[in-house]
């Protein structure tokens, strides 16, 4: 296991830091930091998973890579990206309550603007439930949401990349 962690922690750490920096950059530019940070993760995660698996195959494992190796390496990388990004976003929002309130107000405004559409499609009960949940949202909820949306695509990309990079010696 030490061999896996030693070859992946840097990819996960750098990827997570990039996600937090992107979150801050999108806020500074004036965009919706939560949604764009997730989209940025969809681009960043496959790049770091690919680089990490390829590094493990070529430099650590002597040119061989089984599907299981690829899945293990990918899992460690995208999980670390998710943890670092989630903790970073939680820390940023905890230290900057005004920023958190801006995000919360933007989400409430979207709900209010689209109330008629949402009620028409999902019903008043669903709208009221969602509206209450947004009102009760915490910085940890935003960080957990970001973490989850790093893990789900990470699994998908890891499967594909592990298949593509798989190589065994004959």
Backbone bond lengths (Angstrom), bond angles and torsions (degrees), N, CA, C in turn:
res aa  C-N    CA-C-N  psi(-1)  N-CA   C-N-CA  omega(-1)  CA-C   N-CA-C  phi
1 X - - - 1.460 - - 1.532 110.95 -
2 X 1.336 115.56 -32.91 1.464 119.40 179.45 1.522 110.67 -60.63
3 X 1.320 116.25 -36.15 1.463 121.27 179.11 1.532 110.68 -63.37
4 X 1.324 116.52 -39.03 1.464 120.58 178.81 1.525 111.41 -69.29
5 X 1.323 116.36 -49.37 1.464 119.96 -179.01 1.524 112.04 -64.04
6 X 1.316 115.84 -40.27 1.459 119.84 -179.46 1.515 113.48 -63.78
7 X 1.329 115.94 -28.33 1.464 118.82 -178.03 1.528 113.06 -95.51
8 X 1.333 117.66 -4.99 1.467 118.63 -175.16 1.519 115.13 -119.96
9 X 1.318 118.03 -22.91 1.458 118.41 -170.72 1.526 112.12 -59.94
10 X 1.317 117.51 -34.82 1.457 120.50 -178.25 1.535 111.63 -66.60
11 X 1.336 116.72 -39.90 1.466 120.49 178.30 1.529 110.49 -64.48
12 X 1.322 116.20 -42.84 1.460 120.12 179.16 1.514 112.76 -67.99
13 X 1.306 116.11 -40.98 1.458 120.66 -179.44 1.527 111.36 -65.87
14 X 1.312 116.84 -47.98 1.471 120.14 179.90 1.521 110.60 -64.86
15 X 1.326 117.63 -42.42 1.463 120.73 178.18 1.520 111.82 -61.38
16 X 1.328 117.84 -41.83 1.457 121.41 178.20 1.516 112.37 -64.84
17 X 1.324 116.29 -41.25 1.467 120.40 178.25 1.536 109.85 -64.21
18 X 1.332 117.22 -41.30 1.470 119.94 176.56 1.526 110.96 -59.69
19 X 1.329 117.43 -39.70 1.463 120.48 179.46 1.530 111.48 -64.17
20 X 1.326 116.96 -41.86 1.467 120.41 178.51 1.528 110.03 -66.28
21 X 1.332 116.65 -42.92 1.465 119.98 177.91 1.527 111.53 -62.52
22 X 1.333 116.65 -38.72 1.466 120.31 176.97 1.528 110.39 -64.35
23 X 1.323 116.98 -39.97 1.462 121.79 177.11 1.529 110.05 -57.70
24 X 1.331 115.96 -47.33 1.463 120.67 179.36 1.530 112.04 -67.01
25 X 1.327 116.21 -40.74 1.465 120.55 179.81 1.529 111.13 -63.20
26 X 1.322 117.27 -44.29 1.468 120.33 179.59 1.525 110.94 -64.25
27 X 1.324 117.65 -36.10 1.463 120.31 176.41 1.519 110.06 -66.59
28 X 1.333 116.27 -43.51 1.458 121.17 -178.37 1.525 111.12 -63.34
29 X 1.340 116.75 -38.62 1.466 121.51 179.12 1.528 110.83 -70.96
30 X 1.328 116.43 -26.73 1.460 120.20 178.53 1.511 113.99 106.61
31 X 1.320 117.26 13.97 1.462 121.09 178.07 1.526 109.95 -93.79
32 X 1.339 115.61 171.85 1.462 121.14 176.09 1.528 108.31 -71.86
33 X 1.305 116.56 102.41 1.466 121.80 -173.78 1.519 112.38 -64.16
34 X 1.328 118.20 -34.63 1.462 119.88 -176.39 1.523 111.78 -68.05
35 X 1.297 117.91 -47.81 1.470 120.78 -178.21 1.528 112.19 -72.01
36 X 1.313 117.46 -42.90 1.458 119.63 -179.25 1.521 112.10 -69.89
37 X 1.323 116.86 -30.14 1.457 119.90 175.89 1.527 110.55 -65.45
38 X 1.322 116.58 -39.00 1.470 119.76 176.29 1.526 110.56 -65.06
39 X 1.321 117.07 -43.81 1.465 120.18 178.22 1.525 111.01 -62.62
40 X 1.315 116.63 -40.49 1.455 120.85 176.98 1.528 110.22 -60.28
41 X 1.318 116.72 -38.18 1.453 121.25 177.37 1.517 112.44 -62.76
42 X 1.335 117.19 -35.01 1.471 120.85 178.92 1.527 111.15 -64.40
43 X 1.311 117.01 -27.91 1.467 120.92 177.50 1.524 110.08 -87.01
44 X 1.307 116.64 -41.42 1.459 121.79 -174.20 1.531 112.94 -71.99
45 X 1.312 117.78 -42.36 1.467 121.06 -174.44 1.524 112.37 -59.70
46 X 1.332 120.31 -49.50 1.467 117.34 179.96 1.530 113.09 -62.81
47 X 1.322 117.29 -31.74 1.465 120.07 178.63 1.524 110.15 -65.08
48 X 1.330 117.13 -49.77 1.457 120.33 -178.41 1.523 112.48 -70.13
49 X 1.326 117.49 -35.58 1.464 119.86 176.51 1.530 109.31 -64.64
50 X 1.322 117.11 -44.88 1.461 120.62 178.92 1.525 111.04 -60.43
51 X 1.326 116.51 -49.39 1.462 120.07 -178.85 1.531 111.56 -62.28
52 X 1.324 116.38 -40.77 1.457 120.15 -179.24 1.515 113.33 -67.65
53 X 1.333 116.62 -42.48 1.465 119.93 178.85 1.527 110.08 -67.86
54 X 1.311 116.45 -42.04 1.465 119.52 178.86 1.527 111.27 -64.29
55 X 1.315 116.80 -40.90 1.465 120.90 176.56 1.531 110.10 -60.07
56 X 1.326 116.97 -46.01 1.464 120.30 179.71 1.530 110.60 -61.25
57 X 1.324 115.98 -45.50 1.465 119.95 -178.66 1.527 111.46 -62.59
58 X 1.303 117.45 -49.90 1.461 121.39 -172.47 1.528 114.26 -80.57
59 X 1.319 117.33 -40.12 1.465 119.81 -171.17 1.534 114.40 -103.62
60 X 1.296 118.89 -24.01 1.460 121.22 -176.27 1.527 111.53 -106.51
61 X 1.318 117.43 -39.16 1.464 121.23 -170.42 1.527 113.21 -107.17
62 X 1.299 118.40 20.06 1.459 121.39 174.28 1.515 115.65 63.60
63 X 1.310 117.77 32.54 1.465 120.97 176.94 1.512 115.03 85.85
64 X 1.316 118.18 0.01 1.469 121.17 179.44 1.517 110.30 -105.73
65 X 1.320 115.12 147.23 1.466 120.53 175.76 1.510 108.84 -152.80
66 X 1.312 116.57 118.25 1.458 120.62 173.07 1.531 107.92 -89.51
67 X 1.298 115.39 166.31 1.460 119.95 177.53 1.531 109.87 -60.50
68 X 1.321 116.82 -40.21 1.466 121.21 179.76 1.525 111.60 -63.83
69 X 1.334 116.75 -40.56 1.463 119.38 176.37 1.529 110.37 -60.68
70 X 1.322 115.34 -47.10 1.461 120.00 -179.58 1.515 112.36 -60.55
71 X 1.319 116.46 -42.35 1.463 120.09 179.63 1.531 111.12 -66.15
72 X 1.327 116.89 -39.04 1.465 120.32 179.40 1.519 110.79 -65.80
73 X 1.315 116.12 -48.62 1.467 120.46 179.89 1.528 110.35 -61.78
74 X 1.325 116.66 -47.58 1.460 120.65 179.32 1.515 112.23 -59.67
75 X 1.344 116.26 -43.52 1.464 120.45 178.95 1.517 111.08 -58.59
76 X 1.323 116.28 -46.33 1.458 119.85 -179.48 1.528 111.61 -63.08
77 X 1.320 116.53 -39.34 1.468 119.61 -178.40 1.522 111.22 -69.41
78 X 1.343 117.92 -52.51 1.470 117.84 -175.94 1.519 111.94 -70.06
79 X 1.321 117.92 -28.48 1.462 119.36 176.16 1.525 110.33 -69.43
80 X 1.327 116.39 -41.77 1.462 119.39 178.37 1.528 111.04 -65.75
81 X 1.319 116.85 -39.99 1.474 119.86 175.73 1.521 109.32 -58.82
82 X 1.330 116.65 -46.92 1.462 120.99 -179.66 1.519 112.66 -62.14
83 X 1.328 116.89 -43.00 1.464 120.59 -179.61 1.522 111.05 -66.10
84 X 1.324 116.92 -47.86 1.471 120.42 -179.16 1.528 110.26 -63.67
85 X 1.331 116.71 -44.81 1.470 119.75 179.61 1.527 110.72 -64.35
86 X 1.321 117.07 -45.09 1.462 120.21 -179.91 1.517 112.21 -62.28
87 X 1.329 116.56 -47.02 1.468 119.60 178.22 1.526 111.77 -64.01
88 X 1.322 116.39 -40.04 1.457 120.08 178.83 1.515 112.45 -63.68
89 X 1.319 116.28 -44.27 1.468 120.41 179.54 1.521 110.20 -66.41
90 X 1.329 116.77 -41.11 1.462 120.14 177.87 1.531 110.48 -61.37
91 X 1.330 116.43 -43.26 1.455 120.98 179.68 1.526 110.95 -63.72
92 X 1.326 116.71 -45.25 1.469 120.94 179.09 1.525 110.48 -59.91
93 X 1.319 116.76 -46.93 1.469 120.29 -177.95 1.527 111.93 -70.47
94 X 1.331 117.08 -31.99 1.466 120.11 177.91 1.527 111.31 -70.58
95 X 1.327 116.20 -36.78 1.464 120.32 -179.76 1.529 112.77 -81.56
96 X 1.337 115.85 -15.44 1.461 120.31 -178.85 1.524 109.82 -128.64
97 X 1.342 117.09 78.71 1.462 119.46 -177.81 1.531 113.20 -61.22
98 X 1.321 116.96 -28.64 1.463 119.38 177.52 1.521 111.85 -64.99
99 X 1.310 116.89 -40.26 1.466 121.77 176.82 1.522 110.24 -63.54
100 X 1.331 116.10 -43.21 1.465 119.77 177.88 1.529 110.55 -61.25
101 X 1.325 117.08 -43.21 1.465 120.30 179.77 1.528 111.78 -64.75
102 X 1.346 117.47 -33.94 1.471 120.90 175.25 1.526 110.72 -62.09
103 X 1.326 116.43 -45.01 1.463 121.08 179.84 1.513 110.09 -63.12
104 X 1.307 115.92 -45.71 1.465 120.99 -179.67 1.532 110.69 -62.65
105 X 1.319 117.21 -43.90 1.468 121.37 179.36 1.528 110.96 -63.70
106 X 1.331 116.92 -37.96 1.467 120.26 178.33 1.525 111.02 -64.97
107 X 1.314 116.89 -39.82 1.463 120.23 179.60 1.530 110.90 -69.48
108 X 1.318 117.20 -37.79 1.463 120.93 176.02 1.528 109.88 -64.89
109 X 1.329 116.90 -41.58 1.470 121.19 179.64 1.532 110.78 -62.76
110 X 1.314 117.24 -40.04 1.475 120.20 177.52 1.515 110.00 -62.78
111 X 1.325 116.39 -42.69 1.469 119.88 178.34 1.525 110.91 -62.16
112 X 1.313 116.76 -45.55 1.465 120.57 -178.14 1.524 111.36 -66.76
113 X 1.321 117.13 -39.53 1.457 121.26 179.87 1.523 111.49 -64.89
114 X 1.317 116.11 -37.31 1.469 121.15 -176.19 1.525 113.36 -102.39
115 X 1.324 116.65 19.28 1.463 120.22 -175.85 1.529 112.05 -56.95
116 X 1.317 116.61 -47.67 1.462 120.38 -177.71 1.529 111.71 -60.19
117 X 1.302 116.29 -44.20 1.457 121.61 179.26 1.530 111.66 -64.52
118 X 1.328 115.91 -45.29 1.465 120.53 -178.75 1.522 110.90 -65.69
119 X 1.312 116.81 -44.93 1.468 120.14 179.10 1.520 110.03 -63.11
120 X 1.322 117.50 -39.29 1.460 121.36 179.48 1.521 112.64 -64.85
121 X 1.316 117.18 -35.04 1.460 120.59 -177.98 1.522 113.54 -90.65
122 X 1.336 116.56 -37.98 1.464 119.12 -172.75 1.526 114.57 -115.17
123 X 1.316 117.19 -15.34 1.458 120.86 -179.77 1.520 112.35 99.75
124 X 1.324 115.31 158.53 1.459 122.10 -177.55 1.527 111.39 -65.26
125 X 1.321 116.51 -39.15 1.469 120.06 -178.59 1.535 111.55 -61.27
126 X 1.313 116.32 -42.02 1.460 120.64 178.84 1.520 110.72 -66.54
127 X 1.321 116.98 -42.14 1.465 120.60 177.84 1.518 110.61 -60.77
128 X 1.349 116.85 -48.06 1.467 120.65 -178.57 1.527 111.69 -61.52
129 X 1.334 116.61 -41.44 1.461 121.30 179.11 1.532 110.61 -61.44
130 X 1.326 116.26 -48.08 1.457 121.07 -179.27 1.523 111.02 -64.75
131 X 1.310 116.87 -42.14 1.461 121.79 179.56 1.535 110.73 -60.79
132 X 1.335 116.76 -42.87 1.469 120.90 178.21 1.529 110.72 -64.65
133 X 1.322 116.68 -40.03 1.464 120.13 179.88 1.532 111.11 -65.38
134 X 1.314 116.62 -38.58 1.467 119.53 177.87 1.527 110.24 -67.29
135 X 1.311 116.85 -39.14 1.471 120.11 177.69 1.529 111.62 -62.99
136 X 1.347 116.95 -32.59 1.465 121.54 -178.30 1.534 112.43 -92.12
137 X 1.311 117.77 3.99 1.460 122.69 -175.56 1.537 111.12 -62.61
138 X 1.341 114.74 144.01 1.463 121.11 177.39 1.529 108.99 -119.50
139 X 1.326 115.47 171.75 1.467 120.48 177.09 1.528 110.05 -62.22
140 X 1.316 117.16 -34.96 1.459 121.03 178.49 1.530 111.32 -64.04
141 X 1.330 117.35 -35.25 1.472 120.65 177.73 1.528 111.15 -62.66
142 X 1.303 116.93 -41.70 1.466 120.78 179.08 1.520 110.00 -66.60
143 X 1.325 116.70 -42.39 1.465 120.80 179.28 1.530 110.96 -65.25
144 X 1.322 117.74 -41.91 1.470 121.21 179.04 1.534 110.57 -65.63
145 X 1.306 116.92 -39.05 1.462 120.43 177.71 1.522 110.48 -62.17
146 X 1.321 116.43 -43.24 1.457 120.34 177.95 1.524 110.74 -63.84
147 X 1.319 117.33 -41.91 1.465 121.88 177.86 1.527 110.70 -58.91
148 X 1.314 116.51 -48.17 1.476 120.67 -178.77 1.522 110.96 -61.88
149 X 1.333 116.50 -39.71 1.464 119.62 -179.17 1.520 112.86 -80.26
150 X 1.303 117.21 2.36 1.468 121.03 167.11 1.534 109.13 -95.89
151 X 1.310 116.97 -35.60 1.460 122.13 -176.84 1.532 111.60 -71.45
152 X 1.316 117.88 -47.33 1.473 120.58 -175.41 1.528 113.28 -60.56
153 X 1.330 119.23 -52.62 1.469 117.25 176.97 1.525 112.36 -69.08
154 X 1.330 116.79 -27.29 1.461 119.84 178.11 1.520 111.41 -60.30
155 X 1.308 117.13 -41.99 1.465 121.03 177.49 1.525 110.70 -62.85
156 X 1.303 116.59 -46.79 1.462 121.44 179.90 1.530 111.11 -59.11
157 X 1.316 116.81 -50.35 1.470 120.60 -178.83 1.526 111.73 -65.78
158 X 1.315 117.22 -35.97 1.464 120.51 -179.88 1.515 111.79 -64.33
159 X 1.315 117.21 -40.03 1.469 120.35 177.76 1.527 110.18 -59.33
160 X 1.307 115.87 -49.20 1.470 120.46 -177.97 1.529 111.07 -64.87
161 X 1.311 117.13 -46.87 1.469 121.00 -177.58 1.521 110.74 -66.51
162 X 1.323 117.73 -37.57 1.470 120.72 178.16 1.516 111.73 -63.56
163 X 1.308 116.68 -37.31 1.470 120.36 177.04 1.529 110.61 -68.69
164 X 1.322 116.63 -44.05 1.462 120.95 -177.93 1.528 111.36 -64.96
165 X 1.327 117.84 -41.45 1.460 121.46 -174.80 1.528 114.04 -89.93
166 X 1.312 116.98 -3.20 1.484 120.44 -177.79 1.533 109.14 -60.02
167 X 1.332 114.90 133.75 1.468 120.24 179.54 1.531 108.00 -153.84
168 X 1.319 115.65 129.65 1.463 119.78 175.70 1.528 107.77 -123.48
169 X 1.306 114.15 150.33 1.471 119.17 177.62 1.512 108.65 -84.86
170 X 1.305 116.10 143.13 1.463 120.99 178.43 1.492 112.18 -94.87
